[in-house]
Amino acid sequence: MNMNPDFLEILRCPFCKAKVELKADGSGLKCETCFRVYPIRDDIPIMIVEEAIIEKEVEA
């Protein structure tokens, strides 16, 4: 997925208000602080806390 860098810069985690970054595989946006991953469906980030999953800090 191609995400506009300006758009990505203004997005924040709705849970803790920290920055999010695009995952390497493009499947979601991951919070830098609480490690919630918000899914991307049909090129639309779903920024709803209940839709997020929590990933460990370091991926295997």
C-alpha positions as CSV (number, residue, x, y, z in Angstrom):
1,M,0.0,0.0,0.0
2,N,1.2,3.5,-0.8
3,M,0.5,5.9,2.0
4,N,1.0,9.6,1.6
5,P,3.9,10.6,3.9
6,D,2.1,13.8,4.9
7,F,-1.0,11.9,5.8
8,L,1.0,9.4,7.8
9,E,2.7,12.2,9.6
10,I,-0.5,13.5,11.1
11,L,-2.1,10.2,12.0
12,R,-1.9,9.3,15.7
13,C,-2.9,6.2,17.7
14,P,-6.5,6.8,19.0
15,F,-5.6,4.9,22.2
16,C,-2.4,6.7,23.4
17,K,-2.0,9.5,20.9
18,A,1.5,8.4,19.8
19,K,2.8,8.3,16.2
20,V,2.0,5.3,14.0
21,E,4.1,3.8,11.3
22,L,3.2,1.7,8.3
23,K,4.2,-1.9,8.8
24,A,6.7,-3.3,6.4
25,D,4.2,-5.6,4.7
26,G,1.7,-2.7,4.4
27,S,-1.0,-4.6,6.3
28,G,-1.5,-2.0,9.1
29,L,-0.4,1.0,11.0
30,K,1.6,0.2,14.2
31,C,1.7,2.5,17.2
32,E,5.3,3.2,18.4
33,T,4.3,3.3,22.0
34,C,1.5,0.8,22.8
35,F,2.2,-1.5,19.9
36,R,-1.4,-1.6,18.7
37,V,-1.7,-2.4,15.0
38,Y,-4.6,-0.9,13.2
39,P,-5.6,-2.8,10.0
40,I,-5.8,-1.3,6.5
41,R,-8.7,-2.5,4.5
42,D,-9.3,-1.5,0.9
43,D,-6.5,1.1,1.3
44,I,-8.3,2.7,4.3
45,P,-6.7,2.7,7.8
46,I,-9.2,1.5,10.4
47,M,-8.3,3.6,13.3
48,I,-10.7,2.1,15.9
49,V,-9.2,0.8,19.1
50,E,-11.5,-2.2,19.2
51,E,-10.2,-3.2,15.7
52,A,-6.6,-3.1,16.7
53,I,-4.4,-6.0,17.8
54,I,-1.4,-5.7,20.1
55,E,1.9,-6.9,18.7
56,K,5.1,-7.4,20.6
57,E,7.8,-4.7,20.3
58,V,10.1,-6.9,18.3
59,E,8.7,-9.0,15.5
60,A,10.2,-12.4,14.9
